[in-house]
Amino acid sequence: RRLLTEWKEQKEGCLRAHLADWEAYWDQCEITVPSRRLQEAFELERYKIFCNEREEHLPVTLMGIWNPDDRMSACTGDLHNDLNVMACYWPSYKTNHIKAVKAYISYYARECMPRMEKRAELLFGVKNAVHVPVMMAPKGYGASAEWCYWNMLPGPELFVSTDFCWYYVYSRDLDTLKTDIYPFLEKVANLY
């Protein structure tokens, strides 16, 4: 009863804040594509990233918020560390919405890196290095099965490294470069 009362009291303010967030998002960038169909596809991708991502939240999983309610989502809705996760963020780089990528960078560098370091040592015998599983569950653990064939292959850390580099190229965020990006890239280099 108390929650319902609080919700009723805050409903209008929350709706105004929600609408203001969306207005600011759409006003931040305008790109016109000479094909109506491509324009709609482009706008849909912009819409999906803002539905999924905020700077202070978790990164976008393989299926984002579009997971079905009645069954398990494709590939268990994990963080698929290849073009799948990269493609989730492509609209953010070139549309002046780089803040949407910050959660992804911070989560991998701060939350997942300890587990990724253990993976590099266990799988390859390399200390002070990171290995990223292809199919990743929270905190850097392998999804589906921690040690399944796909999760033991080297390579996904290169996809993630590319996104880390792009984040810096488009943001010029020196603090994140020092605290998150450089330490991660150094550990990837150590693995290889």
C-alpha positions, 0 to 999 in steps of 0.5 A, spaced: 500 500 500 505 504 501 509 503 495 502 504 491 502 511 494 509 513 493 508 511 486 502 515 485 506 521 488 512 520 484 508 518 477 508 525 474 515 527 476 518 520 473 514 521 467 517 528 466 524 526 467 523 520 462 520 524 457 526 529 458 531 524 457 528 522 451 528 529 448 535 530 450 537 524 447 534 525 440 536 532 440 543 530 441 544 528 434 541 528 427 543 524 421 539 523 415 540 517 410 538 517 403 533 511 403 527 511 408 528 504 409 535 505 412 533 511 415 528 507 419 533 501 421 538 507 423 533 510 428 531 503 430 538 502 432 539 508 436 532 507 439 534 500 442 541 503 445 537 508 449 532 503 451 538 498 453 543 503 456 545 508 461 552 510 463 551 507 471 548 501 469 550 494 466 552 493 459 548 491 453 547 483 453 546 479 446 539 480 446 538 486 450 531 488 453 528 484 447 528 477 450 522 473 450 518 472 456 516 465 455 523 462 454 530 463 454 533 468 449 538 466 444 545 464 446 542 465 453 542 472 452 549 473 455 555 478 453 557 475 446 564 478 446 565 478 438 561 482 433 555 481 437 556 486 443 560 490 439 554 491 434 550 493 440 554 500 441 556 502 434 550 507 433 553 510 440 560 512 437 558 516 431 552 519 434 555 523 439 552 518 445 558 516 447 556 516 454 552 509 453 558 506 452 561 508 459 557 502 462 560 497 458 567 499 459 567 500 466 564 493 467 569 489 463 575 493 466 572 493 474 568 488 475 570 482 470 577 483 469 579 479 476 576 473 473 579 474 466 585 474 469 584 468 473 582 465 466 588 467 463 593 464 468 589 457 468 588 457 461 594 459 458 599 460 464 600 467 463 600 472 469 598 479 469 594 478 463 586 477 461 582 472 457 575 474 455 570 468 454 566 468 448 560 467 451 560 471 458 556 471 464 556 476 469 563 478 472 567 475 467 565 467 468 563 463 461 556 462 460 553 456 458 559 452 461 565 456 464 570 451 460 566 449 454 570 449 447 568 456 445 569 459 451 577 457 451 579 460 445 583 466 444 580 472 441 574 475 444 579 480 448 581 483 441 574 485 440 573 488 447 580 491 446 577 495 439 571 497 443 575 500 449 580 504 443 574 506 440 571 509 446 577 513 447 577 515 440 570 518 441 570 521 448 578 523 449 576 521 456 583 521 459 581 519 466 577 512 463 584 511 459 588 511 465 583 507 470 580 502 465 582 502 458 590 502 459 590 497 464 585 492 460 589 493 454 596 492 457 593 485 460 591 483 453 598 485 450 601 480 455 596 475 454 599 475 446 
